[in-house]
Amino acid sequence: MGDLIGKSVKRVEDNRFIKGEGKYTDDFNMDNQTYAIYVRSPHAHANIKGVDTSKAEAMEGVVKVFTGKDIADAGIVGSICGWQVDFKNGDTMKEPGHPIMVADKVRHVGDAVALVIAEDRQTARDAAGLVEVNYEVLDAVVDPKKATQDGAPLVHDDVPNNTIFDWELGNKEETDAAFEKAHHVTELSYHNQKLIPNAIEPRAALGHYDSNEDKYTLYTTSQNPHMARLIIAAFVLSIPEHKLRVISPDVGGGFGSKIFVYNDECGVLWAAKQIGRPVKWTADRTEAFFTDCHGRDHVTDAKIALDKEGKIIGLRTKTYASLGAYLSNFSSCVPTYLHGTLMQGLYTTPAVHVDVTAVVTHTVAVDALRGAGRPEAAFAIERLVETAAREIGMDPAEFRLKNFIPPFDGVKQPGYQTQVALQYDSGNYEGALKKALKNANYEKLKKERDKARSDGKLMGIGFSTYVEACGIAPSAVVGSLGARVGLYDAASIRVHPTGKVSIYTGAHSHGQGHETTFSQIVADSFGIGMEDVHVVHGDTEIVPFGMGTYGSRSLAVCGSAIMKSVDKVKEKGARIAASQLECSPDDLEFANGSWTVKGTDKSVGFGDVALKAYVPHNPYPENEEPGLDFASFYDPANFVYPFGAHICVVEVDKDTGEVKVTRYITVDDAGNIINPMIVEGQVHGGVAHGIGQALYEGAVYDDSGQLLNGSMLDYCMPRADNFPMFETDTTVTPCPHNPLGVKGIGEAGTIGSTPAVVNAVIDALSDYGVKDLQMPLTPQRVWGAMQS
Amino acid sequence: MEVSMTVNGTTYTNDVEPRTLLVHYLRENLRLTGTHVGCDTSSCGACTIIVNGETVKSCTLLAVQCEGAEIKTIEGMATNGKLHPIQESFREKHGLQCGFCTPGMIMSSWQLLERNPNPSEDEIRHALEGNFCRCTGYHNIVNAVQDAANKA
């Protein structure tokens, strides 16, 4: 390896972005293009008694209006759920259909009813307003727990009690026994509120059909273009996979919301074929609020049991998890295998039981949002732990240190088998917390808090320590758990005759900086310059295959696929070099861009070998194929398990209840680090997202299913003046099972931060006897709690 | 209606519908797609540009209101191929990730530094509260603006 890995190399992708020359989906246009607007339901639950498109169709400039009936007539089923989670009793998961547009009934505000296509966007919008839909409005249910009660309005007639499945993990009997013998039990009940993702770029699609080649092209805002191609071709539109090209160009943030194959984009592509012209659709922000998959929405009762020494002896949670009105691609695995499996946290808790009831409600679909299940698990555990420590009069940091799993590196010590299925790969939880305590200067901080309180100020300190599972995931494991996909990734390396290198990755960058990080590892591996390497992603016609970017998996999974291809290039390169140096490949070592005969100064450079691979003679190894071009698939051996410790310091305004985060200290461990600058940036963004949940964000529905804060005026997005400078640091505990020793960092900040903030606010309010507060901790809620 | 304005030094005259927003005029008529649309409530700031020397969210103006205006968009920030110092600082300090909010952020940062060449951290944060970023937690954006201020 060279000297690029571990350096804060400036990002190579930035040039185009800072000049306004990034190319996002809505920046693309085609000749003869039309514009589409979806007509959406204003009601959460209603029968469609009739749809009259005549006025819209009569409008000048309108090309075509499609309705749910057209979709039904075409026999199109809509997008699918990619993970089957069955009932405890073995009954099959309920899977209500989700047509691209509905014909008979709407099930959430924003459900698509018609698609208007016109010569320009304004005409399409005007005409959409002329589509008359006769609704018979029905009662709705938005609360996940109430949705399961007898008599609750049904979202789908064939889903009794709105229950998609119930599920459990862990040992119920042992957990019951732990609570029976507990010296102390701490309980919390809360709503981990519904969040709206709000990537700043709204979703968009540009669909084209070429009748000469029977070929479809879809430009779309996707985190995983190959999965989009597979699902659209094989399941939604039933078109040959090789006749569909999906291009996901620059994407303006995803945070999970652009993992999924949405019906809207499928409808655009379908319509392009029907009218024989390209169709462009770009969601406006209001539409994004009503159609982008939301996150969280767990109603949870959580309990922790302690013995008299303050050791955790049991933990249990019961959660009602909303999946919204329809099942999105990964919605079923988020509250189960990405949530229940993390419920032991980083503690030695010997008995854990997780019970989840997944339900449909008359709200926008819920699926993965930055962290996806793991923030919900961390919130349950870390709120319980901190509250329990407080209740037994122990310092929350000391309580954690007492209960942590001892350090294990996964090499000399085995991985740690939890009570809830996972085997952690490596961890040093006390190392992270001790470093955070040192960086925060905790002893001094406590004195500051005492002084602030004696001065009449409400200062609070909150902790959160987390372990998460990312780098999803071993295909055999997820397959046994109900996944209908494998979760490997793929990467190709093409060494060109001049020694320049193209890397084709299944991972898709939408802010993560892959073009830089992947270039660093490949340039270092070959001993060439960053400028000699180019990363290509986001086009199914060019990149062989891939499973995309989500779950903090790009480096751990796709990076490992890249390293497999690197090794193949080096192996073949060594054989070519050996023929030039008249030795055996075993006599060679590769360093600094050259193969050298061990113990001599005889060597041949990477560029010379590349050229030889394409000019294969004089000399060239016998029976060796020309070329230097390898594809690899990497299926991980295990998840990777990043962890960390966060400390939040807040001040609460006594008069208004407003919370100000005054310090935020992180120590995250993502294994080996390729680019510290990018890692820090990921932590910053993740922490801000998690603080956003704690203090500002949350979908507000009324009982009729109306989303009351469905715009950026009404939904509180975190702003620049909401945060202090974050104090980030890392520890390094390498992953023992992948070639780079890397874990993942994209979601860590979000997973760690939310409970730390709530814990800090509760600490600040300790003199008021406030033990719990529901998120978001708005001034109104905080002030109200102080008054009661 | 016919409207004429100078954008990044070039004068354009187009026939537009009176209700055309300036941001749509820039993106669709002039194909200057560096100015982005992130919301429909003038909240996110992704469409921030400079009109007659002052930053404006270009979704809050109609194109026809800009008759005769001097406009600068992100595409006009570099001069003769040389990046503006604020652009440099965003790159140097990792002040961007997905890049979607970046043009608007750079414009709002420009406005701040025009008015206040040596802003404090609080002043930077206050000046950027009308620009949303979901990626960076604003941390490195603040660093970038401070870096740009230090260069001047």
Interface residues (C-beta under 8 A of the other chain):
Chain A: K10 R11 E13 D14 N15 R16 F17 I18 K19 G20 E21 G22 K23 Y24 D26 D27 N29 R121 Q122 N198 A199 I200 E201 P202 D250 V251 G252 G253 F255 T282 D284 R285 T286 H510 G511 Q512 G513 M677 I678 E680 G681 H684 G685 G686 V687 A688 H689 S711 M712 L713 M717 R719 A720 D721 F723 M725 F726 G749
Chain B: E17 R19 T20 H24 R27 R31 L32 T33 G34 T35 H36 V37 G38 C39 D40 T41 S43 C44 A46 T73 I74 E75 M77 A78 L83 Q87 F90 R91 E92 H94 L96 Q97 C98 G99 F100 C101 T102 P103 I106 E121 D122 I124 R125 H126 L128 E129 N131 F132 C133 R134 C135 T136 G137 Y138 H139 N140 I141 V142
